[in-house]
Amino acid sequence: MTHPRIDIPEGFRAFPTAVSRASTTLFPNVAALREAETQSDPLWSYGLNSTPTQMELAQRLAQMEGGAHCLLLPSGLSAISLTLFACLKAGDEILAPDNAYGPLRTHANWLARDYGLQVRYYDPMLGAGVGALISPQTKLIWIETPGSVTMELPDVPAIAAAARGILTAMDHTWTGGLLIRPFELGVDISIQALTKYQSGASDVLMGSVVTRDAALHTRLLKIRKLLGLGVSSDDCYFILRSLPTLAARLRAHEERALALAQWLRERPEVYRVLHPAFPECPGHVNWLRDYSGASSLFSAVFHQRFGQSRIDAFIDDLRLFGIGYSWGGAHSLALPYDIPAMRSAASWPPADWPAREDAGILVRFYCGLEDAPDLIEDVRQSMARHLV
Ligand SMILES: *Cc1c(COP(=O)(O)O)cnc(C)c1O
């Protein structure tokens, strides 16, 4: 009973990837175990490091993004964290955009406070100007596109060129890994929260770090092992199951978000819609140049006359939009943000916006897969009740 047949049945074929659950992975003999101990990355050594299911997902993601190597992490945030630990040590400096994903800021600030790292935030629209901020201590330049919540599109190739050999890491979770080619733009490390579109079902947490350079991959892998980070094959299976529909889902999301964003853009309650496909989105020209499409997360800045309590009531009374973090699934979401409290390097609202004192509270919308007319009607009904 405790010693079943453990080889894979011959002749069985199906589309889904088999789930290989394992903590222990077996070596054929002691000599093979000794041989594995001499290698930095043996193919099968322990379930934490690799299983065929994990390997299949990692290879597909690397291929999808035009990279060569991929490491899977238990969340998008742990993919960020691994990258910081692998690229920086005490005394080193990271340059990060002012609109970076909030937990990245918190993480980098924690390392600065307790572990001797230095962090400098830059205006996300600085482009090649980032080069002038580089000091002898700078070891990593962080890029996020579009920027979290405020959606600015940085000039990625200009920043990558200005890095002059300093490592660049780019979080482009918004693209689902499909709408931009990170390595062709000159980036070294590509970060995705697979939790979002790759999962697509609001039920799995995972992150990926994709690279082209073998030595860089080895460095990241070493730190991943030191930190004991790994993912379950079951979770990999869920992502593998969603990948074949990713491109089709993204197109459906894009269509819905564009419909809602266009509608909001015409409304008198809205000061400005921040959607990469609109010319008024900072860095829109970079979107035109670097992207093959849009996904479905965007923001709308309401007029100043609607204060926090009315915006909160507007969000509370949306029926199709849930209130909660994360996104990428079938269900729409909405959240209010206090942007000035999240910034330290770039002013908000941007200095070149007309009548910027009219710019009020920002609401981030995520469009799921509900029908666009239903989403628009939902926003209309709650606006009619609360934003008058
Ligand atoms: C959600 C998100 C992450 C973190 O992903 P988790 O899996 O929730 O940890 C990182 N970066 C960006 C841009 C995100 O939107």
The ligand as an SDF file (V2000), in Angstrom:
LIG
                    3D

 15 15  0  0  0  0  0  0  0  0999 V2000
   -0.5830   42.9640   -8.2460 C   0  0  0  0  0  0  0  0  0  0  0  0
    0.7320   43.5040   -8.6220 C   0  0  0  0  0  0  0  0  0  0  0  0
    1.8980   42.9880   -8.0520 C   0  0  0  0  0  0  0  0  0  0  0  0
    1.9020   41.9710   -6.9370 C   0  0  0  0  0  0  0  0  0  0  0  0
    1.2890   40.7700   -7.2050 O   0  0  0  0  0  0  0  0  0  0  0  0
    0.8080   39.8260   -5.9960 P   0  0  0  0  0  0  0  0  0  0  0  0
    0.7360   38.4870   -6.6360 O   0  0  0  0  0  0  0  0  0  0  0  0
   -0.5140   40.3640   -5.5510 O   0  0  0  0  0  0  0  0  0  0  0  0
    1.8470   39.8990   -4.9250 O   0  0  0  0  0  0  0  0  0  0  0  0
    3.0990   43.5180   -8.4760 C   0  0  0  0  0  0  0  0  0  0  0  0
    3.1680   44.4860   -9.3890 N   0  0  0  0  0  0  0  0  0  0  0  0
    2.0590   45.0110   -9.9620 C   0  0  0  0  0  0  0  0  0  0  0  0
    2.2040   46.0960  -10.9670 C   0  0  0  0  0  0  0  0  0  0  0  0
    0.8070   44.5430   -9.5870 C   0  0  0  0  0  0  0  0  0  0  0  0
   -0.2760   45.0780  -10.1290 O   0  0  0  0  0  0  0  0  0  0  0  0
  1  2  1  0
  2  3  1  0
  2 14  2  0
  3  4  1  0
  3 10  2  0
  4  5  1  0
  5  6  1  0
  6  7  2  0
  6  8  1  0
  6  9  1  0
 10 11  1  0
 11 12  2  0
 12 13  1  0
 12 14  1  0
 14 15  1  0
M  END
$$$$
